[in-house]
Amino acid sequence: MPYLTVAKENSGNIDLYYEDHGAGKPVVLIHGWPLSGRAWEKQVSALIHAGHRVIVYDRRGFGNSGKPVSGYDYNTLAKDLHTLITKLKLRDVTLVGFSMGGGEVARYLGKYGSSRVKKAAFIAAIPPFLLKTQDNPQGIDASVFDGIKTSIVADRPAFLTQFLKNFYNADILRGKLISDEVIQLSWNIAATASPTGTLTCVTSWLEDFRSDLKRIKIPTLVIHGDDDRILPLAATGQRVPEFVKHAQLFVVNGGPHGLTWTHAEAVNRHLLEFLSGAAPARKSARA
């Protein structure tokens, strides 16, 4: 299994696990919390079949990557991504961030620019700014995140069970677009993540990406479900075109947060059209 060293912690290396498949223009897939690169199962094969080189990696603290007790802030996470891109000598790459992974895409482009990046995609992603403040009334109250952290500390496995039900809108979509086995698989992946990383990332969610988004000048795609209970559309994806003026927004009807599985056909179609340059020029559409 390939690993990439991004830093050290005491006597040990902090290594990122990654997979590198296919040939063609490279696409880097950045997963959400609290899962791993395995969450891209329904996208990887579609992208490879369409003629793309696909790189999937596990964020530090998650999946098969090293599990340090620090480095879960977005500046460090973007630096990890930068190390991956430079060590693999990627050019003309498309960055695709799901959920928390959208923060890495935004911060990477805000900090390192787009000299190596051709396009960017945000899927059910966290930008522009999740926290409710005086100048960001569309955000979510801080007490919600305090409650999440309290629940993680009290009983992380039990919290994950409830979280994943809302991740996939299991009360509505179970047996139709999501199975109990997929939910269990997601729980298994999430349960093996670093407890410290799982907790600390919640604070990182409150990062303000508005200035990062304003620096994005490359073609940008936004895909978001209108029934996302984790990152509500009105607070996240719907607002990205306010800051990235050329962004294309596609709203998936009935899409939950975990729409990369439940609505994989729609997600893959829009993503592949965007990669091929065939996506419509209009800024907003319903999937």
Secondary structure, 3 states (H helix, E strand, C coil): CCEEEEEEECCEEEEEEEEEECCCCEEEEECCCCCCHHHHHHHHHHHHHCCCEEEEECCCCCCCCCCCCCCCCHHHHHHHHHHHHHHCCCCCEEEEEECCHHHHHHHHHHHHCCCCEEEEEEECCCCCECECECCECCCECHHHHHHHHHHHHHHHHHHHHHHHHHHCCHHHHECCCECHHHHHHHHHHHHCCCHHHHHHHHHHCCCECHHHHHCCCCCEEEEEECCCCCCCHHHCHHHHHHHCCCCEEEEECCCCCCHHHHCHHHHHHHHHHHHHCCCCCCCEEEC
